[in-house]
Amino acid sequence: MTAELVRGQNHPLSQSRLEIRISAGTPVAAAVALSDENGRIHGTEWVAHPGAPVQPGLEVSRQAAADHRLAVDLDAVTEAVHRVSVLLALPAANGGAGPARFGAVAAPFVAVTGLDGTEVASYTITGLDLESAVVALELYRRQGAWKVRAVGQGYAGGLAELFADQGLSEAAQLAAGIDEAVARGLARSVQAPPPRTSEGDRSRQAAAPAVGPDQGAAPQGAPGPVPPAYGGQPAGGQGQGGPQPAYGGATGPHASAGGGPVDYSHPRRQTSAPPPPPPAAPPAQPGQPTRPVAGDATGWSMEERLYNQVWGMFEDLARTAAAYRSAVDFAESRMDKELEQALSDPRSRIGGQGDAAREAARARYTQLVDQARASLDRDVAQLVAESEVVEPALPPAFARWDNPCWHAYRVPMEIPMALRLGDLRLPEAESIRIPMLLRLPLERGLWIDSGRTDSLDGSFTDSHDMRRLAMDTAVAHAARLLAVYPAGEFTVHVVDPAGSGAQALAPLTQTGVLAGPPAQGAAGVTEVLARLTQRVDLVQMALRGGAPDALPPGFDTSQQLLIVNDFPHGFDDRAVNQLRYLVDEGPSVGVHLMMVADREESAGYGPLLDPLWRALLRLTPVPDDHLADPWVGHAWTYEPPAVPHGSEVLRTVLTQVAEARRTWNR
């Protein structure tokens, strides 16, 4: 029976190999610290954290995520260790995105389980406010046995204060190293969707988890974690460009001062009509799963339903893959333990008993893995069937370039919810691609990596080809942005100091959709950057002064995108600082950056550019497994959007955009 702990309560542990499961509802960094009987950490090597995720007996996640699974082997820690503490920290406390204190998010939930998924103890960390780091719980020795204690000790000063309190002399340096590792991880994460409201829950059932240890969950009646959101902005709220709710905020009912629930719905919602029901699925044959339907997630429009459905598919695949991996890990651990026991027993060496024990252990391993694989294959088949009906129904902003909807393209009258930047897949499910959707307007810029790399298929791409492919990818992204915005509401500038991107830029330059010819040379770089930084300054001053309409006559109020090619050629220190300014301050006032660059080539600037790279979402012109999801931190393979070979769809769409812009300017 699971022990539901409160602060200060303890519970005995009967196993030495454990899994710590964390659900926070918002991305948090997780670490595990070892300490002596006095609670002192003797050195940085006594801490497993995202920058050093593996230590003897410990393994933690390599990045911040809403869900974590930490491995602890108490038999592998040294005799000098008397406490094993599980630590949580909010990335935003050190300049990241999201909440900066635990009092602003749902109470984190921590569970200690065996490798078979059996839950031993759980603890919901309540009562936090200004703290940005917390000791969630600790495993400690007592009279030769191990116990778990719910701690919930928070620190407003973050990890530095936490480590200092535990006697670590290098507390500040270790905390800074963890912050850097977390920042690198967040920079490669897929943007989490906004939180769903009660009207935004999906109506279809999620894919069933794989059979195995991942079936363990928060106990019934226990205050579990706030589930990740799919997104979806209800009608009657803010417009597409308006403020979005914070990711990870609690959405459950809260008691008001009078004892009743607080109504968090928008005041206009109460008089608006409810959203129409999602399409009904046709009746399934007896014994067969329900046939999927495009748009079966709840939403106030078909676009919102499809957006929610795609994010639901993404989460379903992430979690079912996590269940499969966890089941395989458990099977391997159990087989290793059984083999170790068989080899350590002298009686098993007589009469072939050892061989029989090894064969039995391997047979049980194969049975568990096959069972987990069957569950995974069932879930993936369900998602493949859903993808086959969802993909053809997607609007242009969500669709691939080979989707027939582009042949009926017309310049839209409204900004869509999101934009497709490519596809995502996992190695366990090669048969399905999940659209990678990014909410509009963009919250951060894009970096198209032109660095030389080895493709996942084993082929080698040289530096010249990578630069060409990177520019082609950048043009495809820019063309899609131009295509999904109404006429006159999106403007693209290009900086190409050496003119090396002229061929790739031809679809943009020849159709006339650019604000002007690509800027070349150092003088062109200076002129464009000065104009855009001045624009950011003007809009910020107008907003701070409470007079957003007091802008110069003829001021272009459209969203601005700057494509920078061949960086750092043609950039001096002043231009680099202006780029960083645009990255930091531009998105909030409608100025966005798309860098096409090789990070190694700009290494001469040193750490000056590190914040710039971390602030941009890195995409690649070839498939690469560098992106991570915000739930379990899987490394997803990103596939860039590809225009079909020989297709004129890009030029046809851009020609319509240019014509609509000329009509709009008359």
N, C-alpha and C positions, 0 to 999 in steps of 0.2 A: 504494500500500500504506500502511496506517495505521501511524504511528509511535507505539508505546506507550512513553511517556516515564516516566522515574523522576526523583526530585528532583534539580534542577540540570541536567538534560539539555535540549538545545535541538534545534530542527528548523526548516528553512527553510520560508517561506510563499510560494507561487506566486500567491496571489490576494490582493486587497486588500479585497474585500467578503466578510465571514465571518459565521458564526453560531457562538456559543458555547453548547453544550448542557450543562446541569448536572443531575445526578441525585443527590440527597442522602438519599433514604429518609425524611426528616423535613423539615418546613417550614424553609427558610432564606431570609434576605434576600440578594439579589445586587446588587452595584454594580460599576461600572467607573470606575477613576481614571486620569487622564492625568498624566504627570509628565515632567520634563525629563531631560537626560542624566545628571544627578546623582540622579535618583529623587525630586525634590522636587515636591510638588503646589503650584501657585502660588495657588490660590484655590478656593472651594467650587464655582465654575462649571466647574472641571476634573473634577468628579465627577458621574457619572450614577447616581442611586439612586432608590428607590421614591418619595421626595418630589419629585424632579425627574428623571423617567425618560428624558427626551430631551435630549441635548446634541449639538453638532456631531459627526457620525460615530458616535454611540452611541445605543443605545436598550436599556433594561433593563426588567424586570418591575416592575409597580406594587405588588406585595405579596409577602409571604413565601409560598413554595410549595416542594413537594418536587422539582418539575422546573422548569427555567427554560430559555428560549431568548433569548439576548442577541444583538443585531445590532451589528456593528462594521464601519465603512467607513474603512479606513486612509487612503484618498485624501482623506477629508474633514477629517482632523485637521490642525492647523496645523504649520508647520515646527518650531515650538518644542517640540513633543511628541516625545519619544523613546521613551516607554514607555506601554503601555496595560495596566493591571493589572486582573485579574478578582478581585473580593473577595467573600467569603462570610461571613455572620454569623448566629449563632443568636439568634432573638428572645427566648428564655427568659433569656438572660444579663442582660436589662434588665427583668425582671419579667413576661415573657410565659409562655405555657404550653409544656410540653415540656422537652427536655434543655437544660442550661445549659452543656455543654462538648462539644466534638467527640469526646472520648474515650468518650462514652457512646452514640454513634450509629455506624452503619455508615460506612465511609470514603466521602466524597463522590467522585463520578466526574465529570470534566470532559472534554469533547471539543470540538475545533475542527473545524468542517466548512465546506465551500464552500456556496454558495447552492443548489447542486444536490443537497445531502445527502451528498456525498462526504466521508468523514471524513479529515482531514489528520493530526491528532495527538490522542492521548488521554492522560489522566493520572488515576490513582487516588490521592487524597491520604491516605496512610497515616502512621502515627506520631504522630498528634495525641492530646493528652490533656486538659489543663486549658484549652486555647485555646477561646475563644468567637468569634473572628474570625480569618480566614486569607486571605492572598494566595495564591490558587489557582495562577494562572499569569500570565505577562506576555508581551505582544507587544512587541518592541523593534526599533529600527532598528540595522543594522550594515552600514556601507559602502554606504549607499543602498538596502539591501534590508531586508525585515522577516523576523524569526524569532519563534518561540514558544519559551518556556522554562518548564519545570515548576518552580514555586517552592515551594509548600507551607509558607510561613512563617506560623506561628500567633502569636496574641497573647492572653494570658490576660486582659488588660485590655479586650478588645473593640475596637470600631471607634475609640473615642477614642484608645487607645494606638496603633493601627495608623496613623491619620492623623497623630498627633503624630510618629511615627517617620519619616514621609515629609515632615516639615517644614511641615505645614499649621498655621498659627497659630490658625485657628478650628476645631481638631480637636474639642474638646468640644462646641461648638455644632452642628457638622455631625452628629456622632454622635447628639446628642439629637434633631435634626430627623429623622434617618433612623429612630430608635426610634419617634418619634411617628407617622411615616408608616406604619411596619410595624404598629404597634398598631392604627391605623385600619383597615388592610387585614385583619388577623387578626380584628377585631371583626365583619367582614362575611363571614367565611369559613364555609362549611358545615363542621360538625364532622367531622373525619376519623374513619373507623371504627377500632376497635382493630386491632392487628396480627394477621394470621392465622398460625396455627401450621401445621405440616406436615399436620395433619388437616383444616385449614380451607381448603385450596386448592380453587378451583372446578374442577369436573370438565369443564365445557363449554369450548369454545374461545372466546377473546375475538374480538370483531369485527375483521376484517382492516383494517389501516391503509390510508388512501388512497394511491394511487400518487403519488409525488412525493418531495420531499426529506426527508420525515419518515421514510422507510424506513431511514435511517441509524441504527444502534444501536451499543451497546458491542460491540467486536470479540470474536469467539469466543476463549475462554480468558482474556480480561481480566476482572479482578474488577470486575464491573459494579455498578450501584446495587441496593440492597435495594428490591424493588417495594413500592408502597403496598399497604396491607392492606384487606381487605374487612370484617373484623371477624368476630365469631363466637366465643362463649365455650364451650369444650368442656365436656361433662359431666364430673363428677368433680372439677372445679376449684372456685373460689370461687363463692358464690351470686351472684345478680344484683346484690346490693348490696355485694359484696366488692370487693377491690382489683382493678383492671384493669392489664394489662401496659402499659408505656409505649409510646406511638406512635413508630414509627421504629426500635425496637430491632432489633438484628441477630438473625436467626432461623436462619442457616446453621450448619453444624457447626463446632465449635471444638475444637482439640486440647487434651486434658487433659495434666496433668503426666506421666502415664505413656505418652503418645503416642496414646491412643485418643480417640474423640469423647466429649464430655461429654453426658450424658443430661439434657436440660432438661425432660423430661416430668414431669407431676405424679406423685408416688409412687402415688397411687390409680389412675392411668390404667393401670398395668401389669397389673392384675388385672381391669379392667373390660372388658366386651365391646366390640368395635369398633363404630363407628356403622354402621347399616344402609346399604346402597348407595343412591345417589339413584335416582329413577325412571328407567327406561330409555326413551329416545326411540324412537318407532316408526320402522321402517325408511323411509328416504326413497326417492323415485323416482330412477331413474338421472339424473344430471346436476343434481339439485335439492339444495339445502342441507337438512341435517337439521332435522326439525320440532322446535321448542322444546317443552320440558316444564316445568311449574311445579315448582320445588323441585329442579332438577338440580344445584345447588351442594352441596358436601359440608357436612354438619353433623350434630349429634347429635339434632336434632329437625327436624320440618318447619318450625317457626318460624325456626330458625337457618338452615336451607337457603334459605328465602325471603328472609331478611334478607341473606344473602351474595349471593344472586342479584340482588337489587335494587341492592346496592352494585356488583356486577360490571357491571350494565347502565349505571350512572352513570359508572363509569370507562371503559367501552368507548365511550360517547358522547363523553365528554370527550376521549379520545385520538384518536378518528377525526375529530372536529371540528378538533382541533389539527393533524392531518395535512392536512386539507383547507385550512385557513388557511395553513399553511406552504407548501403547493404553490402556492396562488394568489399568495402573496408572492413566491415564487421566479419564477413566470411573469411577474409584473409587473416584477421587477428585471431579468430577462433581456431583456424587451421594451424597457425603458428603455435598457439598455446597447446593444442592437442599433440602436435608433433614434438614439442618440447617435453611434455609430460611422458610421451611414449619413449623418448630417448633417455630420459633421466631415470626410468624404472629398470633396474637390472633384469627383472623377470621377463621383460618384453624382448630380451635378446636371445631367449631360449625358445627353440621350437618354432621359429618363424612368427612369433606373436608380434614382434616389432613391425615386420612388413605388413601384417594384417592391420595393425593400428594405423600405420601411415596410409594405407589404401583406404581405410574407412574415413580418415580425416579428409583426404582429398575428395572422396566421393561426397561427403557432406558439404564441402566447399563448392563443388560443382553443382550440387542440387540447389544450394542457396543462390548462387550466381545465376543459374538458369531461371529460377523462380523470379528473381529481381528483373532479369532481362525480359522475361515474358510480360511482366507488368509494365515495364518501360515501353516495350513494343506496342502493347495495347494502347497506352496513352498517346504515343507518337502517332499511331494509325488514326486515332480520333482527331488529333490536331491536324494531320495531313488532310483528312476529309474536310475539316473546317476551313483550312487554307484554300482548298480547291473551290469553295463557294465564296469565300471572302475576297480573294484576290481579284476576280473579274468585277466585283461590285465596288471596288475602291474608286473614289473620285480622283481627278488628275493629281492633286497635291499629295495623295497617298499612294499613287499607282506607279508601277515601273514604266520605263520609257517604251516598252513593247506592248503596253496595255492598249486595247482598241479605243479606250476613252479619249486618247490624245488625238485621234482622227476626227473627233467631233468637238475639239477644243474651241472654246470661246473665252475671251478675256473675262475674268470674273468681276462681279460687282462688290464682293465682300472678301475680306481676308479669311482664309481657312483657319481651322484650329491648329493644324500642324503641317509639317513638311517631311517628306520621306528623303532620308539621306543615304539609303542603301538597305542591305539586308543583314540579318544576324542568324548564325546557326551554331550548334554545338556538335562536337565530334560524335556523341552518342546518338544523334538524330540527324544524319546527313540528308535525309529525305525531305526535310522541311526548312524553309527560310521564313523568318519572322521579319516583317517590315520594321525598319528602324525609323520611328517617327519622333520628330523634335517639335516641341510647341513653338508657336509663333505669337508675338514677335520673338526673335532670338534673344536668349538671355546671355549668351557668350559667343565669342567669335569662333571661327573654324581654322584649323591648321591642317593643310594638305601636305603630308610628309613626302618630300621628294628625295629622301635619303635612300641610298642603295640598300637593298634587302634581298634575302632569299625568300622566294615565294613558298607558301605552305605545300604546294604540290612538288617541291624539290627543284623547280626551275630557277635559274639565276637571271636577275634583271640588272643590267648595268646602269651606271649613273645617268647616262644620256637618255636611255629609255625611261628611267624613272621620272626624270624632269618632264619629259614629254607627256607621260601618262598622268602625272600630277596636274599639269596644266589642263589637260583634257577633262580630268575629274572636276577641277575647279570651275571650268566653263559649264559643265553639266549642272553643277550645284547652282551656279549663278543664274543659268537659264531657267531652272525650275523656280527659283525665288522670283524672278521677273514674271514668270508665267502665272503664278498663283496670287499675285497682288493685283488689285485693280489698277487701271491705267493711271499713271502719274503718281502712284503711291510708293514706288520703289525705284531708287536711282543707284546705278552702279558706276564706280570709278575704278580705273585700273592704273597701277604703277608698274611699269616694265622697264627699268632703267637701261638695260642693254638691248632691249627689243628682241630677246630670245623667245618670247612667247607669242610672236606675231602669228604663226601658223595656227596654234591652238585657239587663239583669240578671234580667229576669222569669223565664226558664227556670230559673235557679239559685235564686231566692228563693221562687218558687211551689211548686217541688218539694221544698224543704226540705233541700237537700244542703249548704248553707253551714253553717259553724260557728256563725254568728250573723247577725243582720241587718247589712247594710252599714253600716260606721261613717261617720258624717257629722260635719261641722264640725271645727274644730281640736281640740276635746276628744276626739272619736272617733279622729282620727289619732294623737294622743298616746298614747291608751290601747292601741291595737292595736300600735303600734310598740314601746312599752315592754314589752308582754307577749311579743312575738316576740324582741326582743333579749335579754330575760331568759332565754328558753328557750335561745337559742344559748349564752349564758354558762353556764347550768347543764349542758348537755350537754358543752360543751368542758371544764369543770372535772371532770366525772365521767370523761371519757375520759383527760384528762391524769393524773388520780389513779389510773388503773387500776381504777376501780370503776364501770363503766357501768351496773351494776344499782342503784347507790346514788342513785337519783333519787327525788324526793318521791312519796308514794303518790298514785295517780290521774294521774300524769304522762302526757300524751298522747304516745306514741312514734311516731305516724304521721308521714308526710311532710307538710310544711306548705307551702301556696302562698298568697302574699299578692298580690291583684290591686289595683293602685293606679290609680285613674282621676282624670283632671283635674289631674294634677300640673302646676305647683307650687301650685295653689290649696289653701290650708289648711295649707301646710308652712312652718314656720319653720326657722332654721338648725340647731336641735337635731334636728328631724325629718329634715332632709336628711342630716345626719351619720349618723343611725340607718339610713336607707335604704342609704347607702354601706356601713355595717357589715354589714347583712344581705346585700348583694350579695357582699361579700368573704368573709365568714365563714360565711354561712348554708348554702350548698350542701353543704359537708362534713359538716354535722350535720342535714341534711334540711329546711332552710328555704329556700324558693325565692321569687323575686320575678318578677312579671309587671307591667311598667309599661305603661300606656296614656297616652302623652304626646307632645307636640310639642316637639322639642328647642329650637326657636327661642323658644318661650314661656318656657323656663327659662334663657335666655341671661343673665338678670340675675344669676344666681349665678356667672357667669364660669367660669374653668377648674376651679372646685371640683367640677363635675359631670362633667367630661370622663372621669375614670376610671370613673365609674358607667356612662356610655353605652357605653364600650368593653368593659366587662365583661359586657354583655348582648348576646344575639343579636337583632339588629334584624330584625323581620318587618313586612310592610306589609299593610294591608287591601285593597289593589288590586295587580294585577300590577306588578312593578317589578324591574329588572335590577341589583340591588345585592349579590347574593350571589356568592361565588367558590368554586371547588372547591380542594381542597388539593393538586392535582397540577400542573395547568398554568395555574391562575388565570383560567379563563374567567369572564366575567360572565354568570351564569345568571339567567334570568327566573324569579322566584319567584311562584307563584300560591297565594293563601291557600286554606284548606279552605272550601268553600262547602256549606252545607246546602241541599238542593234547595228551591226556592220552594214554600211551602205544605206542606212535609213536617213531620210531627210526630215525626220520628225522635229529635230532640234531647230533647224532653220525655218521650218514651216510655223512652228509655235512662236519663235522670236519675230518672224515677219508680222504675224498678227499682233504681237505686243507693240511693235514699233508703229504699226498703222493705228492701233487704238490710242497710242500716246499722241500721235499727230492730230487725231480727231479731237482728243481731249484738250489739247493746247490751243485749238482754234478759237 
